[in-house]
């Protein structure tokens, strides 16, 4: 497969949202996990805002059964807006409009849940023959950190694909896709982040087989060659068609695949404990909530009995 030249800049983003959200049952019986509020906005709204901020205002969501509420969320709500208008509640009118006006959101159904690679493949006709981004909903990147912008710049310079990486330590690497990198000197992507060349990848390896402690976090800028690579990728880990396996195929075919090692603020909303931490961290930083929450949190933590001691 020829190495991609991709002189065109990426303009579109794909957000897979078909996952079942089993870690948040029973809430996710009726509410898609992507709509669970992180403070007062669905996790998914942060992701769409991040995409739009980076210049990717055309967004395709790959949905599945039970996700109709996501389409409603990104639709206009004239009745609600009229009711708020009557009350003269401009702040809430703006909040509602923000969620719909931020990007042009399109939907496609995955049909069968056959893995992340399969989900991305559903975007082939939407994307066409240009590079595009994939953003996964479980990873929130702080709005002050320009990870996606940096990745787009690296893709524009080198072509091929660019993946966001985070050093999660050897003890946690088995929860992620993991990469091997070459030992060429690393270049600076800005804001302290490094650009590395990826030489190998493996999806959720056992800890003692992981080639590094660098994990794939949920941001990718992909060349359109990825679609043929996915089509040629058999089911892998968990019987699913893995994006990681398709990317490895591109590496082996000589397509440049780079990583940006992120050193900024990432909030994981993928499981219950991390979700709680994300809500607290984001709320503490908010101008409207932080000033009241911070002193309360200090008191609360001060009152907590040390680990192992019994509560009075
Ligand atoms: C997916 C990818 C994995 C990546 C992770 C990041 O896994 O397959 O390579 O490390 O997202 O969040 P999932 O979390 O969907 O199992």
py3Dmol code that shows the C-alpha trace and the ligand (Angstrom):
import py3Dmol

protein = """\
ATOM      1  CA  UNK A   1       0.000   0.000   0.000  1.00  0.00           C
ATOM      2  CA  UNK A   2       1.478   3.375  -0.915  1.00  0.00           C
ATOM      3  CA  UNK A   3       2.279   5.788   1.828  1.00  0.00           C
ATOM      4  CA  UNK A   4      -0.394   8.439   2.096  1.00  0.00           C
ATOM      5  CA  UNK A   5       0.462  11.938   0.949  1.00  0.00           C
ATOM      6  CA  UNK A   6      -2.695  13.578   2.297  1.00  0.00           C
ATOM      7  CA  UNK A   7      -1.949  17.128   1.385  1.00  0.00           C
ATOM      8  CA  UNK A   8      -5.520  18.075   2.338  1.00  0.00           C
ATOM      9  CA  UNK A   9      -6.111  19.033   5.945  1.00  0.00           C
ATOM     10  CA  UNK A  10      -8.571  17.039   8.040  1.00  0.00           C
ATOM     11  CA  UNK A  11     -12.028  18.645   8.270  1.00  0.00           C
ATOM     12  CA  UNK A  12     -14.192  15.893   9.679  1.00  0.00           C
ATOM     13  CA  UNK A  13     -14.433  13.944  12.899  1.00  0.00           C
ATOM     14  CA  UNK A  14     -15.942  10.573  13.727  1.00  0.00           C
ATOM     15  CA  UNK A  15     -17.226   9.787  17.205  1.00  0.00           C
ATOM     16  CA  UNK A  16     -18.166   6.164  17.886  1.00  0.00           C
ATOM     17  CA  UNK A  17     -21.071   6.062  20.374  1.00  0.00           C
ATOM     18  CA  UNK A  18     -22.502   2.581  19.888  1.00  0.00           C
ATOM     19  CA  UNK A  19     -20.956   1.029  23.022  1.00  0.00           C
ATOM     20  CA  UNK A  20     -23.385  -0.549  25.472  1.00  0.00           C
ATOM     21  CA  UNK A  21     -22.128   1.209  28.582  1.00  0.00           C
ATOM     22  CA  UNK A  22     -22.370  -1.887  30.760  1.00  0.00           C
ATOM     23  CA  UNK A  23     -20.064  -0.348  33.389  1.00  0.00           C
ATOM     24  CA  UNK A  24     -22.749   2.205  34.205  1.00  0.00           C
ATOM     25  CA  UNK A  25     -25.720  -0.127  34.571  1.00  0.00           C
ATOM     26  CA  UNK A  26     -28.429   0.356  35.649  1.00  0.00           C
ATOM     27  CA  UNK A  27     -28.298   4.046  34.565  1.00  0.00           C
ATOM     28  CA  UNK A  28     -27.445   3.019  31.010  1.00  0.00           C
ATOM     29  CA  UNK A  29     -30.576   0.867  30.689  1.00  0.00           C
ATOM     30  CA  UNK A  30     -32.347   4.070  29.655  1.00  0.00           C
ATOM     31  CA  UNK A  31     -29.633   6.716  29.162  1.00  0.00           C
ATOM     32  CA  UNK A  32     -26.724   6.276  26.738  1.00  0.00           C
ATOM     33  CA  UNK A  33     -23.470   6.475  28.708  1.00  0.00           C
ATOM     34  CA  UNK A  34     -22.317   9.306  26.429  1.00  0.00           C
ATOM     35  CA  UNK A  35     -25.128  11.475  27.820  1.00  0.00           C
ATOM     36  CA  UNK A  36     -24.306  10.965  31.494  1.00  0.00           C
ATOM     37  CA  UNK A  37     -23.587  14.452  32.806  1.00  0.00           C
ATOM     38  CA  UNK A  38     -20.058  15.487  33.642  1.00  0.00           C
ATOM     39  CA  UNK A  39     -21.019  18.389  35.935  1.00  0.00           C
ATOM     40  CA  UNK A  40     -23.910  19.737  33.817  1.00  0.00           C
ATOM     41  CA  UNK A  41     -23.075  18.687  30.276  1.00  0.00           C
ATOM     42  CA  UNK A  42     -22.981  15.254  28.690  1.00  0.00           C
ATOM     43  CA  UNK A  43     -19.482  13.861  28.240  1.00  0.00           C
ATOM     44  CA  UNK A  44     -20.271  13.819  24.524  1.00  0.00           C
ATOM     45  CA  UNK A  45     -20.781  17.581  24.386  1.00  0.00           C
ATOM     46  CA  UNK A  46     -17.219  18.149  25.610  1.00  0.00           C
ATOM     47  CA  UNK A  47     -15.997  15.880  22.814  1.00  0.00           C
ATOM     48  CA  UNK A  48     -17.984  17.677  20.093  1.00  0.00           C
ATOM     49  CA  UNK A  49     -16.777  21.046  21.411  1.00  0.00           C
ATOM     50  CA  UNK A  50     -13.173  19.829  21.320  1.00  0.00           C
ATOM     51  CA  UNK A  51     -13.611  18.723  17.734  1.00  0.00           C
ATOM     52  CA  UNK A  52     -15.156  22.030  16.666  1.00  0.00           C
ATOM     53  CA  UNK A  53     -12.440  24.015  18.473  1.00  0.00           C
ATOM     54  CA  UNK A  54      -9.813  22.170  16.455  1.00  0.00           C
ATOM     55  CA  UNK A  55     -11.585  23.154  13.225  1.00  0.00           C
ATOM     56  CA  UNK A  56     -13.431  19.871  12.689  1.00  0.00           C
ATOM     57  CA  UNK A  57     -17.001  21.124  12.570  1.00  0.00           C
ATOM     58  CA  UNK A  58     -18.388  18.205  10.541  1.00  0.00           C
ATOM     59  CA  UNK A  59     -19.001  15.370  12.952  1.00  0.00           C
ATOM     60  CA  UNK A  60     -20.328  11.871  12.311  1.00  0.00           C
ATOM     61  CA  UNK A  61     -21.571   9.830  15.246  1.00  0.00           C
ATOM     62  CA  UNK A  62     -21.618   6.095  14.787  1.00  0.00           C
ATOM     63  CA  UNK A  63     -24.585   4.996  16.869  1.00  0.00           C
ATOM     64  CA  UNK A  64     -26.419   1.808  17.646  1.00  0.00           C
ATOM     65  CA  UNK A  65     -29.637   0.595  19.196  1.00  0.00           C
ATOM     66  CA  UNK A  66     -30.831   2.453  22.279  1.00  0.00           C
ATOM     67  CA  UNK A  67     -28.975   5.652  21.371  1.00  0.00           C
ATOM     68  CA  UNK A  68     -31.854   7.728  19.984  1.00  0.00           C
ATOM     69  CA  UNK A  69     -31.490  10.174  22.894  1.00  0.00           C
ATOM     70  CA  UNK A  70     -28.137  11.250  21.434  1.00  0.00           C
ATOM     71  CA  UNK A  71     -29.861  12.341  18.216  1.00  0.00           C
ATOM     72  CA  UNK A  72     -32.422  14.247  20.291  1.00  0.00           C
ATOM     73  CA  UNK A  73     -29.691  15.937  22.284  1.00  0.00           C
ATOM     74  CA  UNK A  74     -28.020  17.403  19.191  1.00  0.00           C
ATOM     75  CA  UNK A  75     -31.359  18.392  17.631  1.00  0.00           C
ATOM     76  CA  UNK A  76     -33.019  21.797  18.080  1.00  0.00           C
ATOM     77  CA  UNK A  77     -35.640  22.021  20.849  1.00  0.00           C
ATOM     78  CA  UNK A  78     -38.011  24.818  19.757  1.00  0.00           C
ATOM     79  CA  UNK A  79     -40.572  24.141  22.526  1.00  0.00           C
ATOM     80  CA  UNK A  80     -37.928  24.339  25.241  1.00  0.00           C
ATOM     81  CA  UNK A  81     -36.400  27.460  23.716  1.00  0.00           C
ATOM     82  CA  UNK A  82     -39.850  29.111  23.472  1.00  0.00           C
ATOM     83  CA  UNK A  83     -40.588  28.293  27.127  1.00  0.00           C
ATOM     84  CA  UNK A  84     -37.240  29.755  28.243  1.00  0.00           C
ATOM     85  CA  UNK A  85     -37.815  32.784  26.022  1.00  0.00           C
ATOM     86  CA  UNK A  86     -41.129  33.436  27.769  1.00  0.00           C
ATOM     87  CA  UNK A  87     -39.316  33.436  31.094  1.00  0.00           C
ATOM     88  CA  UNK A  88     -36.589  35.673  29.691  1.00  0.00           C
ATOM     89  CA  UNK A  89     -33.980  33.112  30.759  1.00  0.00           C
ATOM     90  CA  UNK A  90     -31.206  34.045  28.315  1.00  0.00           C
ATOM     91  CA  UNK A  91     -28.448  32.113  30.104  1.00  0.00           C
ATOM     92  CA  UNK A  92     -30.338  28.847  29.721  1.00  0.00           C
ATOM     93  CA  UNK A  93     -31.350  29.662  26.141  1.00  0.00           C
ATOM     94  CA  UNK A  94     -27.641  30.097  25.382  1.00  0.00           C
ATOM     95  CA  UNK A  95     -26.753  26.853  27.158  1.00  0.00           C
ATOM     96  CA  UNK A  96     -29.330  24.955  25.099  1.00  0.00           C
ATOM     97  CA  UNK A  97     -28.264  26.598  21.832  1.00  0.00           C
ATOM     98  CA  UNK A  98     -24.581  25.895  22.563  1.00  0.00           C
ATOM     99  CA  UNK A  99     -25.208  22.170  22.534  1.00  0.00           C
ATOM    100  CA  UNK A 100     -26.812  22.207  19.085  1.00  0.00           C
ATOM    101  CA  UNK A 101     -24.919  24.963  17.297  1.00  0.00           C
ATOM    102  CA  UNK A 102     -21.394  23.813  18.112  1.00  0.00           C
ATOM    103  CA  UNK A 103     -21.024  21.521  15.087  1.00  0.00           C
ATOM    104  CA  UNK A 104     -22.842  19.952  12.166  1.00  0.00           C
ATOM    105  CA  UNK A 105     -23.665  16.539  13.610  1.00  0.00           C
ATOM    106  CA  UNK A 106     -24.569  13.541  11.413  1.00  0.00           C
ATOM    107  CA  UNK A 107     -25.474  10.000  12.379  1.00  0.00           C
ATOM    108  CA  UNK A 108     -24.926   6.537  10.984  1.00  0.00           C
ATOM    109  CA  UNK A 109     -25.845   3.218  12.560  1.00  0.00           C
ATOM    110  CA  UNK A 110     -23.295   0.525  13.198  1.00  0.00           C
ATOM    111  CA  UNK A 111     -25.920  -2.239  12.958  1.00  0.00           C
ATOM    112  CA  UNK A 112     -23.857  -4.853  14.751  1.00  0.00           C
ATOM    113  CA  UNK A 113     -21.424  -4.156  17.582  1.00  0.00           C
ATOM    114  CA  UNK A 114     -18.334  -5.690  15.997  1.00  0.00           C
ATOM    115  CA  UNK A 115     -15.653  -3.504  17.540  1.00  0.00           C
ATOM    116  CA  UNK A 116     -14.045  -0.069  17.252  1.00  0.00           C
ATOM    117  CA  UNK A 117     -12.468  -0.809  13.859  1.00  0.00           C
ATOM    118  CA  UNK A 118     -15.862  -1.851  12.517  1.00  0.00           C
ATOM    119  CA  UNK A 119     -17.446   1.318  13.955  1.00  0.00           C
ATOM    120  CA  UNK A 120     -14.863   3.512  12.220  1.00  0.00           C
ATOM    121  CA  UNK A 121     -15.456   1.658   8.943  1.00  0.00           C
ATOM    122  CA  UNK A 122     -19.075   2.876   8.981  1.00  0.00           C
ATOM    123  CA  UNK A 123     -17.682   6.376   8.412  1.00  0.00           C
ATOM    124  CA  UNK A 124     -16.025   5.502   5.074  1.00  0.00           C
ATOM    125  CA  UNK A 125     -18.499   7.246   2.768  1.00  0.00           C
ATOM    126  CA  UNK A 126     -18.875  10.268   5.080  1.00  0.00           C
ATOM    127  CA  UNK A 127     -15.097  10.723   5.184  1.00  0.00           C
ATOM    128  CA  UNK A 128     -14.232  10.007   1.547  1.00  0.00           C
ATOM    129  CA  UNK A 129     -10.609  10.363   0.547  1.00  0.00           C
ATOM    130  CA  UNK A 130      -9.244  12.724   3.184  1.00  0.00           C
ATOM    131  CA  UNK A 131      -7.651  12.480   6.594  1.00  0.00           C
ATOM    132  CA  UNK A 132     -10.082  12.653   9.518  1.00  0.00           C
ATOM    133  CA  UNK A 133     -10.119  12.486  13.296  1.00  0.00           C
ATOM    134  CA  UNK A 134     -11.628   9.877  15.587  1.00  0.00           C
ATOM    135  CA  UNK A 135     -12.516  10.937  19.130  1.00  0.00           C
ATOM    136  CA  UNK A 136     -13.558   8.414  21.770  1.00  0.00           C
ATOM    137  CA  UNK A 137     -16.026   9.549  24.384  1.00  0.00           C
ATOM    138  CA  UNK A 138     -14.396   8.043  27.476  1.00  0.00           C
ATOM    139  CA  UNK A 139     -11.389  10.372  27.340  1.00  0.00           C
ATOM    140  CA  UNK A 140     -11.964  14.064  27.990  1.00  0.00           C
ATOM    141  CA  UNK A 141      -9.094  16.417  27.215  1.00  0.00           C
ATOM    142  CA  UNK A 142      -9.026  19.693  29.104  1.00  0.00           C
ATOM    143  CA  UNK A 143     -10.163  22.555  26.862  1.00  0.00           C
ATOM    144  CA  UNK A 144      -6.952  24.437  27.713  1.00  0.00           C
ATOM    145  CA  UNK A 145      -4.770  21.687  26.239  1.00  0.00           C
ATOM    146  CA  UNK A 146      -4.449  21.636  22.470  1.00  0.00           C
ATOM    147  CA  UNK A 147      -3.849  17.930  21.880  1.00  0.00           C
ATOM    148  CA  UNK A 148      -6.045  17.537  18.799  1.00  0.00           C
ATOM    149  CA  UNK A 149      -4.656  20.719  17.224  1.00  0.00           C
ATOM    150  CA  UNK A 150      -1.116  19.377  17.715  1.00  0.00           C
ATOM    151  CA  UNK A 151      -2.060  16.011  16.229  1.00  0.00           C
ATOM    152  CA  UNK A 152      -3.568  17.704  13.168  1.00  0.00           C
ATOM    153  CA  UNK A 153      -0.355  19.704  12.724  1.00  0.00           C
ATOM    154  CA  UNK A 154       1.765  16.530  12.961  1.00  0.00           C
ATOM    155  CA  UNK A 155      -0.500  14.827  10.414  1.00  0.00           C
ATOM    156  CA  UNK A 156      -0.246  17.812   8.059  1.00  0.00           C
ATOM    157  CA  UNK A 157       3.557  17.633   8.312  1.00  0.00           C
ATOM    158  CA  UNK A 158       4.146  13.884   8.060  1.00  0.00           C
ATOM    159  CA  UNK A 159       0.962  12.513   6.422  1.00  0.00           C
ATOM    160  CA  UNK A 160      -0.266   9.082   7.447  1.00  0.00           C
ATOM    161  CA  UNK A 161      -1.816   8.651  10.878  1.00  0.00           C
ATOM    162  CA  UNK A 162      -1.284  10.247  14.283  1.00  0.00           C
ATOM    163  CA  UNK A 163      -2.345   8.730  17.598  1.00  0.00           C
ATOM    164  CA  UNK A 164      -2.551  10.293  21.041  1.00  0.00           C
ATOM    165  CA  UNK A 165      -0.443   8.471  23.630  1.00  0.00           C
ATOM    166  CA  UNK A 166      -0.181   8.677  27.388  1.00  0.00           C
ATOM    167  CA  UNK A 167       2.310   7.018  29.678  1.00  0.00           C
ATOM    168  CA  UNK A 168      -0.031   5.103  31.996  1.00  0.00           C
ATOM    169  CA  UNK A 169       2.692   3.087  33.705  1.00  0.00           C
ATOM    170  CA  UNK A 170       3.399  -0.637  33.326  1.00  0.00           C
ATOM    171  CA  UNK A 171       0.688  -1.604  35.853  1.00  0.00           C
ATOM    172  CA  UNK A 172      -2.159  -0.120  33.810  1.00  0.00           C
ATOM    173  CA  UNK A 173      -1.107  -0.829  30.258  1.00  0.00           C
ATOM    174  CA  UNK A 174      -3.224  -3.989  29.919  1.00  0.00           C
ATOM    175  CA  UNK A 175      -6.382  -1.823  29.785  1.00  0.00           C
ATOM    176  CA  UNK A 176      -5.292  -0.033  26.597  1.00  0.00           C
ATOM    177  CA  UNK A 177      -3.898  -0.370  23.142  1.00  0.00           C
ATOM    178  CA  UNK A 178      -0.111  -0.192  23.555  1.00  0.00           C
ATOM    179  CA  UNK A 179       2.581   0.971  21.131  1.00  0.00           C
ATOM    180  CA  UNK A 180       6.232   0.300  20.414  1.00  0.00           C
ATOM    181  CA  UNK A 181       8.198   3.360  19.263  1.00  0.00           C
ATOM    182  CA  UNK A 182      11.515   3.778  17.486  1.00  0.00           C
ATOM    183  CA  UNK A 183      14.459   5.231  19.364  1.00  0.00           C
ATOM    184  CA  UNK A 184      15.038   8.216  17.091  1.00  0.00           C
ATOM    185  CA  UNK A 185      15.279  11.515  18.975  1.00  0.00           C
ATOM    186  CA  UNK A 186      11.806  12.791  19.766  1.00  0.00           C
ATOM    187  CA  UNK A 187      10.589  16.102  18.455  1.00  0.00           C
ATOM    188  CA  UNK A 188       8.543  18.657  20.269  1.00  0.00           C
ATOM    189  CA  UNK A 189       4.829  18.939  19.431  1.00  0.00           C
ATOM    190  CA  UNK A 190       4.392  22.026  21.615  1.00  0.00           C
ATOM    191  CA  UNK A 191       3.222  22.390  25.215  1.00  0.00           C
ATOM    192  CA  UNK A 192       5.779  19.806  26.339  1.00  0.00           C
ATOM    193  CA  UNK A 193       4.271  17.005  24.239  1.00  0.00           C
ATOM    194  CA  UNK A 194       6.609  14.798  22.207  1.00  0.00           C
ATOM    195  CA  UNK A 195       6.204  13.341  18.718  1.00  0.00           C
ATOM    196  CA  UNK A 196       7.315   9.716  18.341  1.00  0.00           C
ATOM    197  CA  UNK A 197       7.347   7.289  15.422  1.00  0.00           C
ATOM    198  CA  UNK A 198       5.313   4.152  16.053  1.00  0.00           C
ATOM    199  CA  UNK A 199       6.808   0.810  15.006  1.00  0.00           C
ATOM    200  CA  UNK A 200       4.360  -1.639  16.554  1.00  0.00           C
ATOM    201  CA  UNK A 201       0.989  -1.839  18.311  1.00  0.00           C
ATOM    202  CA  UNK A 202      -0.940  -4.375  20.320  1.00  0.00           C
ATOM    203  CA  UNK A 203      -4.443  -4.176  21.778  1.00  0.00           C
ATOM    204  CA  UNK A 204      -4.600  -4.645  25.580  1.00  0.00           C
ATOM    205  CA  UNK A 205      -1.489  -6.826  25.979  1.00  0.00           C
ATOM    206  CA  UNK A 206      -0.748  -8.768  29.176  1.00  0.00           C
ATOM    207  CA  UNK A 207       1.459  -6.528  31.320  1.00  0.00           C
ATOM    208  CA  UNK A 208       4.538  -8.676  30.879  1.00  0.00           C
ATOM    209  CA  UNK A 209       4.202  -8.625  27.096  1.00  0.00           C
ATOM    210  CA  UNK A 210       3.591  -4.895  26.627  1.00  0.00           C
ATOM    211  CA  UNK A 211       6.243  -3.260  24.428  1.00  0.00           C
ATOM    212  CA  UNK A 212       6.077  -0.013  26.454  1.00  0.00           C
ATOM    213  CA  UNK A 213       3.932   1.795  28.990  1.00  0.00           C
ATOM    214  CA  UNK A 214       2.618   4.154  26.281  1.00  0.00           C
ATOM    215  CA  UNK A 215      -1.145   3.742  25.940  1.00  0.00           C
ATOM    216  CA  UNK A 216      -3.377   4.838  23.097  1.00  0.00           C
ATOM    217  CA  UNK A 217      -5.843   7.370  24.451  1.00  0.00           C
ATOM    218  CA  UNK A 218      -8.969   8.106  22.481  1.00  0.00           C
ATOM    219  CA  UNK A 219      -7.759  10.585  19.855  1.00  0.00           C
ATOM    220  CA  UNK A 220      -6.659   9.575  16.364  1.00  0.00           C
ATOM    221  CA  UNK A 221      -6.032  11.463  13.126  1.00  0.00           C
ATOM    222  CA  UNK A 222      -6.303   8.827  10.427  1.00  0.00           C
ATOM    223  CA  UNK A 223      -5.449   8.599   6.756  1.00  0.00           C
ATOM    224  CA  UNK A 224      -8.264   7.281   4.533  1.00  0.00           C
ATOM    225  CA  UNK A 225      -6.116   4.185   3.854  1.00  0.00           C
ATOM    226  CA  UNK A 226      -7.333   3.007   7.249  1.00  0.00           C
ATOM    227  CA  UNK A 227     -10.622   1.880   5.687  1.00  0.00           C
ATOM    228  CA  UNK A 228      -8.995  -0.739   3.423  1.00  0.00           C
ATOM    229  CA  UNK A 229      -6.807  -1.789   6.347  1.00  0.00           C
ATOM    230  CA  UNK A 230      -9.917  -2.321   8.514  1.00  0.00           C
ATOM    231  CA  UNK A 231     -11.610  -4.292   5.730  1.00  0.00           C
ATOM    232  CA  UNK A 232      -8.549  -6.568   5.678  1.00  0.00           C
ATOM    233  CA  UNK A 233      -8.429  -6.946   9.478  1.00  0.00           C
ATOM    234  CA  UNK A 234      -9.891 -10.138  10.956  1.00  0.00           C
ATOM    235  CA  UNK A 235     -11.535 -10.115  14.395  1.00  0.00           C
ATOM    236  CA  UNK A 236      -8.877  -9.774  17.074  1.00  0.00           C
ATOM    237  CA  UNK A 237      -9.014  -9.317  20.824  1.00  0.00           C
ATOM    238  CA  UNK A 238     -12.457 -10.121  22.241  1.00  0.00           C
ATOM    239  CA  UNK A 239     -13.564 -11.356  18.795  1.00  0.00           C
ATOM    240  CA  UNK A 240     -13.860  -7.696  17.705  1.00  0.00           C
ATOM    241  CA  UNK A 241     -12.414  -5.886  14.705  1.00  0.00           C
ATOM    242  CA  UNK A 242      -9.825  -3.724  16.420  1.00  0.00           C
ATOM    243  CA  UNK A 243      -8.712  -0.313  15.162  1.00  0.00           C
ATOM    244  CA  UNK A 244      -5.333  -1.046  16.753  1.00  0.00           C
ATOM    245  CA  UNK A 245      -4.874  -4.098  14.499  1.00  0.00           C
ATOM    246  CA  UNK A 246      -5.764  -2.095  11.371  1.00  0.00           C
ATOM    247  CA  UNK A 247      -3.276   0.612  12.384  1.00  0.00           C
ATOM    248  CA  UNK A 248      -0.586  -2.024  12.861  1.00  0.00           C
ATOM    249  CA  UNK A 249      -1.262  -3.167   9.310  1.00  0.00           C
ATOM    250  CA  UNK A 250      -0.612   0.400   8.089  1.00  0.00           C
ATOM    251  CA  UNK A 251       2.637   0.530  10.088  1.00  0.00           C
ATOM    252  CA  UNK A 252       3.705  -2.750   8.460  1.00  0.00           C
ATOM    253  CA  UNK A 253       2.763  -1.398   5.028  1.00  0.00           C
ATOM    254  CA  UNK A 254       5.064   1.575   5.530  1.00  0.00           C
ATOM    255  CA  UNK A 255       2.437   4.271   6.131  1.00  0.00           C
ATOM    256  CA  UNK A 256       3.878   6.775   8.626  1.00  0.00           C
ATOM    257  CA  UNK A 257       2.168   6.426  11.994  1.00  0.00           C
ATOM    258  CA  UNK A 258       3.228   8.918  14.646  1.00  0.00           C
ATOM    259  CA  UNK A 259       2.248   9.361  18.247  1.00  0.00           C
ATOM    260  CA  UNK A 260       1.884  12.556  20.262  1.00  0.00           C
ATOM    261  CA  UNK A 261       2.764  11.770  23.877  1.00  0.00           C
ATOM    262  CA  UNK A 262       0.329  13.901  25.837  1.00  0.00           C
ATOM    263  CA  UNK A 263       1.440  15.573  29.041  1.00  0.00           C
ATOM    264  CA  UNK A 264      -1.657  17.668  29.703  1.00  0.00           C
ATOM    265  CA  UNK A 265      -4.896  17.157  31.585  1.00  0.00           C
ATOM    266  CA  UNK A 266      -6.975  14.103  30.660  1.00  0.00           C
ATOM    267  CA  UNK A 267     -10.147  13.061  32.443  1.00  0.00           C
ATOM    268  CA  UNK A 268     -11.209   9.463  32.075  1.00  0.00           C
ATOM    269  CA  UNK A 269     -14.966   8.908  32.285  1.00  0.00           C
ATOM    270  CA  UNK A 270     -14.802   5.240  31.321  1.00  0.00           C
ATOM    271  CA  UNK A 271     -15.515   3.639  34.681  1.00  0.00           C
ATOM    272  CA  UNK A 272     -17.303   4.703  37.824  1.00  0.00           C
ATOM    273  CA  UNK A 273     -14.318   5.730  39.920  1.00  0.00           C
ATOM    274  CA  UNK A 274     -12.627   7.666  37.121  1.00  0.00           C
ATOM    275  CA  UNK A 275     -15.960   9.262  36.224  1.00  0.00           C
ATOM    276  CA  UNK A 276     -16.368  10.540  39.794  1.00  0.00           C
ATOM    277  CA  UNK A 277     -12.838  11.924  39.751  1.00  0.00           C
ATOM    278  CA  UNK A 278     -13.493  13.657  36.416  1.00  0.00           C
ATOM    279  CA  UNK A 279     -16.683  15.314  37.701  1.00  0.00           C
ATOM    280  CA  UNK A 280     -14.911  16.589  40.811  1.00  0.00           C
ATOM    281  CA  UNK A 281     -11.810  17.814  38.977  1.00  0.00           C
ATOM    282  CA  UNK A 282     -13.839  19.673  36.365  1.00  0.00           C
ATOM    283  CA  UNK A 283     -16.296  21.143  38.890  1.00  0.00           C
ATOM    284  CA  UNK A 284     -13.462  22.377  41.121  1.00  0.00           C
ATOM    285  CA  UNK A 285     -12.074  24.392  38.194  1.00  0.00           C
ATOM    286  CA  UNK A 286     -15.389  25.966  37.168  1.00  0.00           C
ATOM    287  CA  UNK A 287     -15.889  29.647  37.968  1.00  0.00           C
ATOM    288  CA  UNK A 288     -19.522  29.111  38.942  1.00  0.00           C
ATOM    289  CA  UNK A 289     -19.000  26.056  41.166  1.00  0.00           C
ATOM    290  CA  UNK A 290     -15.340  25.996  42.202  1.00  0.00           C
ATOM    291  CA  UNK A 291     -15.436  28.813  44.785  1.00  0.00           C
ATOM    292  CA  UNK A 292     -18.146  26.999  46.776  1.00  0.00           C
ATOM    293  CA  UNK A 293     -16.968  23.462  46.079  1.00  0.00           C
ATOM    294  CA  UNK A 294     -13.266  23.876  46.974  1.00  0.00           C
ATOM    295  CA  UNK A 295     -13.681  24.847  50.658  1.00  0.00           C
ATOM    296  CA  UNK A 296     -16.390  22.206  51.097  1.00  0.00           C
ATOM    297  CA  UNK A 297     -14.123  19.589  49.570  1.00  0.00           C
ATOM    298  CA  UNK A 298     -11.234  20.578  51.847  1.00  0.00           C
ATOM    299  CA  UNK A 299     -13.448  20.197  54.924  1.00  0.00           C
ATOM    300  CA  UNK A 300     -14.868  16.956  53.669  1.00  0.00           C
ATOM    301  CA  UNK A 301     -11.451  15.465  53.003  1.00  0.00           C
ATOM    302  CA  UNK A 302     -10.176  16.747  56.366  1.00  0.00           C
ATOM    303  CA  UNK A 303     -13.020  14.905  58.094  1.00  0.00           C
ATOM    304  CA  UNK A 304     -12.359  11.615  56.315  1.00  0.00           C
ATOM    305  CA  UNK A 305     -10.877   8.993  58.606  1.00  0.00           C
ATOM    306  CA  UNK A 306      -7.475   7.740  57.397  1.00  0.00           C
ATOM    307  CA  UNK A 307      -7.612   4.599  55.266  1.00  0.00           C
ATOM    308  CA  UNK A 308      -8.003   1.508  57.507  1.00  0.00           C
ATOM    309  CA  UNK A 309      -9.348   3.445  60.512  1.00  0.00           C
ATOM    310  CA  UNK A 310     -13.006   2.921  61.409  1.00  0.00           C
ATOM    311  CA  UNK A 311     -15.321   5.898  61.063  1.00  0.00           C
ATOM    312  CA  UNK A 312     -16.567   7.390  64.344  1.00  0.00           C
TER     313      UNK A 312
END
"""
ligand_1 = """\
16
LIG
C -10.256 1.571 22.853
C -9.082 1.138 21.975
C -7.808 1.071 22.796
C -7.570 2.412 23.460
C -8.801 2.846 24.284
C -8.617 4.274 24.767
O -10.487 0.568 23.801
O -9.375 -0.142 21.403
O -6.723 0.747 21.965
O -6.445 2.315 24.303
O -9.991 2.801 23.492
O -9.673 4.686 25.579
P -11.838 0.495 24.695
O -11.616 1.411 25.855
O -12.950 0.929 23.806
O -11.950 -0.939 25.122
"""
view = py3Dmol.view(width=600, height=400)
view.addModel(protein, "pdb")
view.setStyle({"model": 0}, {"cartoon": {"style": "trace"}})
view.addModel(ligand_1, "xyz")
view.setStyle({"model": 1}, {"stick": {}})
view.zoomTo()
view.show()
